[in-house]
Each structure stands twice: as C-alpha cells, then as structure tokens.
C-alpha cells in the first residue's frame, strides 16, 4: 500500500477548502443573496469575508 504523507493530505484538504470558499463567494453567495433580497453592499461584504477566509486556509 502506498500511503500519502501527512503533509500532502493537509495540503489537498486546504486546497479543496479554499476552492470551496472561492466558489461560494463568487457563484453561490450572489445567487442566494439575490434570491432573498440582500442589498449589493451586504453581498459584497459577505463575498469579501469569504475570500479572506479562503486565503487563510
């Protein structure tokens, strides 16, 4: 059996989580915000928070 090193597993998980946050910020959040009637400034603030979170991971 070929086990991946622990560092590679953490790196992949971090990459997937960051990509998930980016997807949520760019596609899902604006669609949901439009659906529930959030203002554009609040949507932009939430998008910024998600993008900062994706960079920290």
PDB file of N, CA, C and O in Angstrom:
ATOM      1  N   UNK A   1       0.836  -1.184   0.000  1.00  0.00           N
ATOM      2  CA  UNK A   1       0.000   0.000   0.000  1.00  0.00           C
ATOM      3  C   UNK A   1       0.876   1.242   0.000  1.00  0.00           C
ATOM      4  O   UNK A   1       1.896   1.317   0.686  1.00  0.00           O
ATOM      5  N   UNK A   2       0.450   2.191  -0.779  1.00  0.00           N
ATOM      6  CA  UNK A   2       1.207   3.433  -0.906  1.00  0.00           C
ATOM      7  C   UNK A   2       0.457   4.544  -0.184  1.00  0.00           C
ATOM      8  O   UNK A   2      -0.536   5.059  -0.698  1.00  0.00           O
ATOM      9  N   UNK A   3       0.919   4.913   0.992  1.00  0.00           N
ATOM     10  CA  UNK A   3       0.262   5.958   1.769  1.00  0.00           C
ATOM     11  C   UNK A   3       0.876   7.311   1.431  1.00  0.00           C
ATOM     12  O   UNK A   3       2.090   7.444   1.280  1.00  0.00           O
ATOM     13  N   UNK A   4       0.010   8.302   1.318  1.00  0.00           N
ATOM     14  CA  UNK A   4       0.492   9.656   1.081  1.00  0.00           C
ATOM     15  C   UNK A   4       0.991  10.243   2.390  1.00  0.00           C
ATOM     16  O   UNK A   4       0.439   9.953   3.452  1.00  0.00           O
ATOM     17  N   UNK A   5       2.021  11.059   2.324  1.00  0.00           N
ATOM     18  CA  UNK A   5       2.489  11.712   3.543  1.00  0.00           C
ATOM     19  C   UNK A   5       1.409  12.624   4.131  1.00  0.00           C
ATOM     20  O   UNK A   5       0.540  13.124   3.417  1.00  0.00           O
ATOM     21  N   UNK A   6       1.482  12.823   5.413  1.00  0.00           N
ATOM     22  CA  UNK A   6       0.503  13.646   6.132  1.00  0.00           C
ATOM     23  C   UNK A   6       0.446  15.075   5.577  1.00  0.00           C
ATOM     24  O   UNK A   6      -0.630  15.666   5.485  1.00  0.00           O
ATOM     25  N   UNK A   7       1.608  15.624   5.209  1.00  0.00           N
ATOM     26  CA  UNK A   7       1.652  16.990   4.688  1.00  0.00           C
ATOM     27  C   UNK A   7       0.880  17.102   3.374  1.00  0.00           C
ATOM     28  O   UNK A   7       0.212  18.110   3.145  1.00  0.00           O
ATOM     29  N   UNK A   8       0.955  16.104   2.516  1.00  0.00           N
ATOM     30  CA  UNK A   8       0.222  16.131   1.248  1.00  0.00           C
ATOM     31  C   UNK A   8      -1.275  16.093   1.490  1.00  0.00           C
ATOM     32  O   UNK A   8      -2.030  16.791   0.813  1.00  0.00           O
ATOM     33  N   UNK A   9      -1.716  15.288   2.448  1.00  0.00           N
ATOM     34  CA  UNK A   9      -3.135  15.211   2.762  1.00  0.00           C
ATOM     35  C   UNK A   9      -3.651  16.548   3.274  1.00  0.00           C
ATOM     36  O   UNK A   9      -4.741  16.974   2.891  1.00  0.00           O
ATOM     37  N   UNK A  10      -2.891  17.213   4.130  1.00  0.00           N
ATOM     38  CA  UNK A  10      -3.299  18.516   4.653  1.00  0.00           C
ATOM     39  C   UNK A  10      -3.321  19.556   3.547  1.00  0.00           C
ATOM     40  O   UNK A  10      -4.204  20.413   3.510  1.00  0.00           O
ATOM     41  N   UNK A  11      -2.349  19.482   2.645  1.00  0.00           N
ATOM     42  CA  UNK A  11      -2.282  20.437   1.540  1.00  0.00           C
ATOM     43  C   UNK A  11      -3.485  20.279   0.618  1.00  0.00           C
ATOM     44  O   UNK A  11      -4.067  21.273   0.183  1.00  0.00           O
ATOM     45  N   UNK A  12      -3.858  19.056   0.320  1.00  0.00           N
ATOM     46  CA  UNK A  12      -5.011  18.806  -0.546  1.00  0.00           C
ATOM     47  C   UNK A  12      -6.293  19.275   0.132  1.00  0.00           C
ATOM     48  O   UNK A  12      -7.140  19.894  -0.512  1.00  0.00           O
ATOM     49  N   UNK A  13      -6.447  18.992   1.405  1.00  0.00           N
ATOM     50  CA  UNK A  13      -7.636  19.424   2.134  1.00  0.00           C
ATOM     51  C   UNK A  13      -7.723  20.941   2.163  1.00  0.00           C
ATOM     52  O   UNK A  13      -8.802  21.511   2.002  1.00  0.00           O
ATOM     53  N   UNK A  14      -6.598  21.585   2.366  1.00  0.00           N
ATOM     54  CA  UNK A  14      -6.563  23.041   2.387  1.00  0.00           C
ATOM     55  C   UNK A  14      -6.927  23.619   1.024  1.00  0.00           C
ATOM     56  O   UNK A  14      -7.658  24.605   0.939  1.00  0.00           O
ATOM     57  N   UNK A  15      -6.424  23.014  -0.026  1.00  0.00           N
ATOM     58  CA  UNK A  15      -6.732  23.464  -1.379  1.00  0.00           C
ATOM     59  C   UNK A  15      -8.220  23.307  -1.683  1.00  0.00           C
ATOM     60  O   UNK A  15      -8.839  24.214  -2.240  1.00  0.00           O
ATOM     61  N   UNK A  16      -8.786  22.179  -1.326  1.00  0.00           N
ATOM     62  CA  UNK A  16     -10.208  21.946  -1.576  1.00  0.00           C
ATOM     63  C   UNK A  16     -11.083  22.894  -0.782  1.00  0.00           C
ATOM     64  O   UNK A  16     -12.088  23.387  -1.294  1.00  0.00           O
ATOM     65  N   UNK A  17     -10.715  23.156   0.463  1.00  0.00           N
ATOM     66  CA  UNK A  17     -11.493  24.083   1.291  1.00  0.00           C
ATOM     67  C   UNK A  17     -11.416  25.497   0.732  1.00  0.00           C
ATOM     68  O   UNK A  17     -12.428  26.194   0.668  1.00  0.00           O
ATOM     69  N   UNK A  18     -10.235  25.920   0.332  1.00  0.00           N
ATOM     70  CA  UNK A  18     -10.084  27.241  -0.261  1.00  0.00           C
ATOM     71  C   UNK A  18     -10.875  27.383  -1.549  1.00  0.00           C
ATOM     72  O   UNK A  18     -11.494  28.419  -1.792  1.00  0.00           O
ATOM     73  N   UNK A  19     -10.857  26.347  -2.371  1.00  0.00           N
ATOM     74  CA  UNK A  19     -11.623  26.368  -3.621  1.00  0.00           C
ATOM     75  C   UNK A  19     -13.124  26.411  -3.331  1.00  0.00           C
ATOM     76  O   UNK A  19     -13.881  27.073  -4.041  1.00  0.00           O
ATOM     77  N   UNK A  20     -13.542  25.712  -2.301  1.00  0.00           N
ATOM     78  CA  UNK A  20     -14.951  25.736  -1.904  1.00  0.00           C
ATOM     79  C   UNK A  20     -15.387  27.122  -1.458  1.00  0.00           C
ATOM     80  O   UNK A  20     -16.465  27.587  -1.829  1.00  0.00           O
ATOM     81  N   UNK A  21     -14.551  27.785  -0.663  1.00  0.00           N
ATOM     82  CA  UNK A  21     -14.868  29.149  -0.235  1.00  0.00           C
ATOM     83  C   UNK A  21     -14.930  30.092  -1.440  1.00  0.00           C
ATOM     84  O   UNK A  21     -15.820  30.940  -1.518  1.00  0.00           O
ATOM     85  N   UNK A  22     -14.000  29.949  -2.366  1.00  0.00           N
ATOM     86  CA  UNK A  22     -13.990  30.806  -3.552  1.00  0.00           C
ATOM     87  C   UNK A  22     -15.240  30.575  -4.396  1.00  0.00           C
ATOM     88  O   UNK A  22     -15.848  31.532  -4.877  1.00  0.00           O
ATOM     89  N   UNK A  23     -15.624  29.327  -4.578  1.00  0.00           N
ATOM     90  CA  UNK A  23     -16.836  29.002  -5.324  1.00  0.00           C
ATOM     91  C   UNK A  23     -18.053  29.611  -4.648  1.00  0.00           C
ATOM     92  O   UNK A  23     -18.916  30.194  -5.305  1.00  0.00           O
ATOM     93  N   UNK A  24     -18.114  29.472  -3.343  1.00  0.00           N
ATOM     94  CA  UNK A  24     -19.243  30.040  -2.602  1.00  0.00           C
ATOM     95  C   UNK A  24     -19.284  31.554  -2.743  1.00  0.00           C
ATOM     96  O   UNK A  24     -20.357  32.131  -2.919  1.00  0.00           O
ATOM     97  N   UNK A  25     -18.131  32.200  -2.668  1.00  0.00           N
ATOM     98  CA  UNK A  25     -18.092  33.659  -2.728  1.00  0.00           C
ATOM     99  C   UNK A  25     -18.443  34.189  -4.109  1.00  0.00           C
ATOM    100  O   UNK A  25     -19.097  35.226  -4.223  1.00  0.00           O
ATOM    101  N   UNK A  26     -18.025  33.503  -5.149  1.00  0.00           N
ATOM    102  CA  UNK A  26     -18.204  34.031  -6.495  1.00  0.00           C
ATOM    103  C   UNK A  26     -19.504  33.612  -7.173  1.00  0.00           C
ATOM    104  O   UNK A  26     -20.019  34.340  -8.022  1.00  0.00           O
ATOM    105  N   UNK A  27     -20.038  32.457  -6.812  1.00  0.00           N
ATOM    106  CA  UNK A  27     -21.201  31.951  -7.530  1.00  0.00           C
ATOM    107  C   UNK A  27     -22.416  31.773  -6.615  1.00  0.00           C
ATOM    108  O   UNK A  27     -23.492  32.303  -6.892  1.00  0.00           O
ATOM    109  N   UNK A  28     -22.240  31.040  -5.549  1.00  0.00           N
ATOM    110  CA  UNK A  28     -23.380  30.675  -4.715  1.00  0.00           C
ATOM    111  C   UNK A  28     -23.913  31.856  -3.915  1.00  0.00           C
ATOM    112  O   UNK A  28     -25.123  32.081  -3.877  1.00  0.00           O
ATOM    113  N   UNK A  29     -23.032  32.606  -3.280  1.00  0.00           N
ATOM    114  CA  UNK A  29     -23.465  33.728  -2.449  1.00  0.00           C
ATOM    115  C   UNK A  29     -24.272  34.770  -3.223  1.00  0.00           C
ATOM    116  O   UNK A  29     -25.347  35.153  -2.761  1.00  0.00           O
ATOM    117  N   UNK A  30     -23.804  35.243  -4.375  1.00  0.00           N
ATOM    118  CA  UNK A  30     -24.621  36.231  -5.102  1.00  0.00           C
ATOM    119  C   UNK A  30     -25.994  35.694  -5.518  1.00  0.00           C
ATOM    120  O   UNK A  30     -26.982  36.428  -5.493  1.00  0.00           O
ATOM    121  N   UNK A  31     -26.054  34.430  -5.895  1.00  0.00           N
ATOM    122  CA  UNK A  31     -27.339  33.847  -6.289  1.00  0.00           C
ATOM    123  C   UNK A  31     -28.304  33.787  -5.112  1.00  0.00           C
ATOM    124  O   UNK A  31     -29.480  34.124  -5.244  1.00  0.00           O
ATOM    125  N   UNK A  32     -27.801  33.360  -3.972  1.00  0.00           N
ATOM    126  CA  UNK A  32     -28.646  33.283  -2.774  1.00  0.00           C
ATOM    127  C   UNK A  32     -29.039  34.687  -2.309  1.00  0.00           C
ATOM    128  O   UNK A  32     -30.181  34.923  -1.915  1.00  0.00           O
ATOM    129  N   UNK A  33     -28.085  35.611  -2.359  1.00  0.00           N
ATOM    130  CA  UNK A  33     -28.368  36.984  -1.933  1.00  0.00           C
ATOM    131  C   UNK A  33     -29.453  37.616  -2.806  1.00  0.00           C
ATOM    132  O   UNK A  33     -30.326  38.316  -2.293  1.00  0.00           O
ATOM    133  N   UNK A  34     -29.408  37.381  -4.090  1.00  0.00           N
ATOM    134  CA  UNK A  34     -30.419  37.915  -4.987  1.00  0.00           C
ATOM    135  C   UNK A  34     -31.779  37.284  -4.696  1.00  0.00           C
ATOM    136  O   UNK A  34     -32.816  37.946  -4.745  1.00  0.00           O
ATOM    137  N   UNK A  35     -31.745  36.003  -4.396  1.00  0.00           N
ATOM    138  CA  UNK A  35     -32.992  35.278  -4.139  1.00  0.00           C
ATOM    139  C   UNK A  35     -33.695  35.781  -2.878  1.00  0.00           C
ATOM    140  O   UNK A  35     -34.920  35.906  -2.851  1.00  0.00           O
ATOM    141  N   UNK A  36     -32.909  36.071  -1.828  1.00  0.00           N
ATOM    142  CA  UNK A  36     -33.519  36.508  -0.567  1.00  0.00           C
ATOM    143  C   UNK A  36     -33.624  38.027  -0.473  1.00  0.00           C
ATOM    144  O   UNK A  36     -34.212  38.541   0.478  1.00  0.00           O
ATOM    145  N   UNK A  37     -33.069  38.749  -1.434  1.00  0.00           N
ATOM    146  CA  UNK A  37     -33.221  40.187  -1.484  1.00  0.00           C
ATOM    147  C   UNK A  37     -32.215  40.981  -0.661  1.00  0.00           C
ATOM    148  O   UNK A  37     -32.534  42.074  -0.194  1.00  0.00           O
ATOM    149  N   UNK A  38     -31.008  40.455  -0.473  1.00  0.00           N
ATOM    150  CA  UNK A  38     -29.973  41.211   0.233  1.00  0.00           C
ATOM    151  C   UNK A  38     -29.478  42.349  -0.657  1.00  0.00           C
ATOM    152  O   UNK A  38     -29.478  42.240  -1.883  1.00  0.00           O
ATOM    153  N   UNK A  39     -29.063  43.421  -0.034  1.00  0.00           N
ATOM    154  CA  UNK A  39     -28.518  44.546  -0.778  1.00  0.00           C
ATOM    155  C   UNK A  39     -27.155  44.217  -1.350  1.00  0.00           C
ATOM    156  O   UNK A  39     -26.476  43.302  -0.881  1.00  0.00           O
ATOM    157  N   UNK A  40     -26.759  44.965  -2.362  1.00  0.00           N
ATOM    158  CA  UNK A  40     -25.486  44.682  -3.027  1.00  0.00           C
ATOM    159  C   UNK A  40     -24.296  44.945  -2.109  1.00  0.00           C
ATOM    160  O   UNK A  40     -23.297  44.229  -2.178  1.00  0.00           O
ATOM    161  N   UNK A  41     -24.387  45.959  -1.251  1.00  0.00           N
ATOM    162  CA  UNK A  41     -23.253  46.254  -0.363  1.00  0.00           C
ATOM    163  C   UNK A  41     -23.046  45.133   0.656  1.00  0.00           C
ATOM    164  O   UNK A  41     -21.910  44.787   0.978  1.00  0.00           O
ATOM    165  N   UNK A  42     -24.133  44.572   1.156  1.00  0.00           N
ATOM    166  CA  UNK A  42     -24.012  43.449   2.091  1.00  0.00           C
ATOM    167  C   UNK A  42     -23.472  42.212   1.387  1.00  0.00           C
ATOM    168  O   UNK A  42     -22.675  41.467   1.958  1.00  0.00           O
ATOM    169  N   UNK A  43     -23.901  41.995   0.162  1.00  0.00           N
ATOM    170  CA  UNK A  43     -23.404  40.863  -0.618  1.00  0.00           C
ATOM    171  C   UNK A  43     -21.904  41.000  -0.875  1.00  0.00           C
ATOM    172  O   UNK A  43     -21.163  40.023  -0.773  1.00  0.00           O
ATOM    173  N   UNK A  44     -21.463  42.201  -1.205  1.00  0.00           N
ATOM    174  CA  UNK A  44     -20.039  42.438  -1.446  1.00  0.00           C
ATOM    175  C   UNK A  44     -19.241  42.225  -0.166  1.00  0.00           C
ATOM    176  O   UNK A  44     -18.144  41.670  -0.207  1.00  0.00           O
ATOM    177  N   UNK A  45     -19.778  42.659   0.964  1.00  0.00           N
ATOM    178  CA  UNK A  45     -19.093  42.465   2.248  1.00  0.00           C
ATOM    179  C   UNK A  45     -18.977  40.972   2.580  1.00  0.00           C
ATOM    180  O   UNK A  45     -17.925  40.517   3.029  1.00  0.00           O
ATOM    181  N   UNK A  46     -20.044  40.220   2.361  1.00  0.00           N
ATOM    182  CA  UNK A  46     -20.002  38.777   2.610  1.00  0.00           C
ATOM    183  C   UNK A  46     -19.030  38.079   1.662  1.00  0.00           C
ATOM    184  O   UNK A  46     -18.313  37.161   2.060  1.00  0.00           O
ATOM    185  N   UNK A  47     -19.013  38.522   0.405  1.00  0.00           N
ATOM    186  CA  UNK A  47     -18.083  37.950  -0.571  1.00  0.00           C
ATOM    187  C   UNK A  47     -16.638  38.206  -0.138  1.00  0.00           C
ATOM    188  O   UNK A  47     -15.791  37.317  -0.230  1.00  0.00           O
ATOM    189  N   UNK A  48     -16.363  39.411   0.330  1.00  0.00           N
ATOM    190  CA  UNK A  48     -15.021  39.742   0.808  1.00  0.00           C
ATOM    191  C   UNK A  48     -14.616  38.892   1.999  1.00  0.00           C
ATOM    192  O   UNK A  48     -13.473  38.443   2.089  1.00  0.00           O
ATOM    193  N   UNK A  49     -15.553  38.672   2.913  1.00  0.00           N
ATOM    194  CA  UNK A  49     -15.258  37.836   4.080  1.00  0.00           C
ATOM    195  C   UNK A  49     -14.945  36.405   3.667  1.00  0.00           C
ATOM    196  O   UNK A  49     -14.020  35.793   4.200  1.00  0.00           O
ATOM    197  N   UNK A  50     -15.701  35.874   2.728  1.00  0.00           N
ATOM    198  CA  UNK A  50     -15.437  34.511   2.257  1.00  0.00           C
ATOM    199  C   UNK A  50     -14.100  34.416   1.530  1.00  0.00           C
ATOM    200  O   UNK A  50     -13.384  33.426   1.680  1.00  0.00           O
ATOM    201  N   UNK A  51     -13.761  35.420   0.754  1.00  0.00           N
ATOM    202  CA  UNK A  51     -12.480  35.390   0.047  1.00  0.00           C
ATOM    203  C   UNK A  51     -11.305  35.494   1.025  1.00  0.00           C
ATOM    204  O   UNK A  51     -10.277  34.844   0.832  1.00  0.00           O
ATOM    205  N   UNK A  52     -11.456  36.308   2.073  1.00  0.00           N
ATOM    206  CA  UNK A  52     -10.400  36.365   3.093  1.00  0.00           C
ATOM    207  C   UNK A  52     -10.270  35.026   3.804  1.00  0.00           C
ATOM    208  O   UNK A  52      -9.161  34.582   4.101  1.00  0.00           O
ATOM    209  N   UNK A  53     -11.399  34.381   4.078  1.00  0.00           N
ATOM    210  CA  UNK A  53     -11.368  33.071   4.728  1.00  0.00           C
ATOM    211  C   UNK A  53     -10.676  32.036   3.831  1.00  0.00           C
ATOM    212  O   UNK A  53      -9.945  31.175   4.321  1.00  0.00           O
ATOM    213  N   UNK A  54     -10.911  32.125   2.522  1.00  0.00           N
ATOM    214  CA  UNK A  54     -10.278  31.159   1.628  1.00  0.00           C
ATOM    215  C   UNK A  54      -8.766  31.368   1.562  1.00  0.00           C
ATOM    216  O   UNK A  54      -8.025  30.410   1.338  1.00  0.00           O
ATOM    217  N   UNK A  55      -8.297  32.597   1.753  1.00  0.00           N
ATOM    218  CA  UNK A  55      -6.863  32.860   1.735  1.00  0.00           C
ATOM    219  C   UNK A  55      -6.177  32.413   3.018  1.00  0.00           C
ATOM    220  O   UNK A  55      -4.977  32.142   3.003  1.00  0.00           O
ATOM    221  N   UNK A  56      -6.898  32.331   4.114  1.00  0.00           N
ATOM    222  CA  UNK A  56      -6.309  31.932   5.394  1.00  0.00           C
ATOM    223  C   UNK A  56      -6.110  30.432   5.506  1.00  0.00           C
ATOM    224  O   UNK A  56      -5.271  29.963   6.276  1.00  0.00           O
ATOM    225  N   UNK A  57      -6.877  29.689   4.741  1.00  0.00           N
ATOM    226  CA  UNK A  57      -6.832  28.229   4.835  1.00  0.00           C
ATOM    227  C   UNK A  57      -5.554  27.688   4.294  1.00  0.00           C
ATOM    228  O   UNK A  57      -5.348  26.474   4.296  1.00  0.00           O
TER     229      UNK A  57
END
